[in-house]
């Protein structure tokens, strides 16, 4: 058996590892896991570096395929390149230590993120886990070979709260999958359906942005709706 030299074999993990090895670049991708596009100045502040330095880091992340730049008039904003990048980063976070908490504000922010946060475009944290638990208990989903399968009652209930299930099925993304939550170490809902469900919750005003770029806060109407729809315990919804 002859070896074919020059042909791609295996996976070059080192190239991505080099991009993430710098603390400032790590802080940038972590901030963008919230799903919003952010300006270079905001990312520089979050990463604790100057304007010229952040430009170099952003260029490296764009060239490496982790970020994409979005033009809005004279301004440029940056976001993760696509959901596959966020899925990979979320999986990687399971074996990464958390960043040290050195101030009261950071401690408060960490607790807020643990309760409810965005994981790119779907709901994560204790609330995300509780929502999937409730949906599974109510028979909305069953496990399938390629991910979660929506039952007829599940589709009916999802449509009732404003989720376009057929559009999610037609998406190029995986339809519905369970994703191991980095803080709770249990599953939350991701995929196209997870993104659509979070969008519906935000549209209804059940959730609003919290104190960080990723955290979410449950509103008074949201507490009632999430309890009745997904049987979420009140204690889970308190940041």
C-alpha positions, 0 to 999 in steps of 0.5 A: 500500500503506497502513501500519497504525499501532498494529499490532505489527511487528518485534521489540522487542529493546531491552526485553530489552536494558534488562533485561540491561544492568544487571550485577547482573541479568545476574549473576542470569540467568547464575546461573539458567542452571544450572536450579536455583531460587535464593533472593533471598539467594543471588542477592544474594550472587552479584550482589554487591548488597544485599537491598533492591536484589536485590528490585528487580532480581528484580521487574524480571526477573519483570515482563519475563518472564525469571524466574518466582517459586516459593513454598515455604512462607514462602520464594520462589525464582526461576528462568528462566521457561521453556526458551525463555528459557534457549535465547535466553540461551545463543544471546546468550552467543555474542556476549557477552564473558565476565565478567572473572576476578579471583581464583584461585577464579573461575579454577578455577570457570571451568575447571570450567564449561568442562568440564561444566555445566548449560545450564538443564536439559541438559548443556553444556561440553566433556563435552556436546559429546563426548557428542553427538559420541559419539552421532552417531558411534555412529549414534544421531542423524541430522540432520533438517529440524526438528532431530536425528532419533533412529535405531532404534538410538539410541532403543534405547540411550537407553531402555537408559540410562533415557531415556523417549524417547516422553515426550520426543516428546510434550513441548511442547518441541522434541524434540531439537536441537543447540545451539552451545556457548558455550565449545567453539563446537561442538554439544551436545544440547538440547531435551526429549531433552537434558534427559531425558538429563542427568536420566538421567546424574544419576540414575545418579550419573555426574555430581554438582554441582560447585563452582558453581551450574552446574558438574558433576563426573564421578564414577568410575562416570561416567567408566567409563560415559561412556567405554563409552557415548559414547566420551568421551576421559578427558581431557575428563572431568577438571576 
